[in-house]
């Protein structure tokens, strides 16, 4: 996730400010003026680095999704079975949320705005599809339309994270939540 803010100077300040604001308020509720103010620069300075607020958000979203997909590709290349790989994806996703909450919240909140604008080869569902298809082919996972499995798996894994900031007082402690989600994945595919 560090690659999102790898640049230096004003560009890094703009990215950090926009990411913080997008994660806290959502993309639509943040203006270019808000970003420039939080970064301590003028709006004109912002436009020297990015064409628009959308360009900036897409830059951040693409970096986050690319990093995440690279991480889960490493899981796919392991020798473990499909269910173990899916459980490992849950663990990595939750660990990333704990370490980079703003980045993950932004990606979760923005996926429907930017999904069709990122390259196909960095979309994580293609890796998950491959794992599920391998698991069905080997009889480890019950046969089902693969995109239905992707939707169910993604929902079980991501919806609690989507809601965590709002309902952490009624949800289990974070590590316990990660364990419960992993258990649900095992039950779902067994």
Buried (B, 14 or more C-beta within 10 A) or exposed (E): BEEBBEBEEBBBBBBBBBBBBBBBEBBEEBEBEBBBBBBEBEEEBBEEBBEEBBEBBBBBBBBBBBBBBEBBBEBBEEEEBBBBBBBBBBBBBBEBBEEBBBBBBBBBBBBEBBEEEBEEEBBBBBBBBBBBBBBBEEEBBEEEEBEEBBEBBBEBBBEBBBEBBEEEEEBEEBEEBBBBBBEBBBEBBE
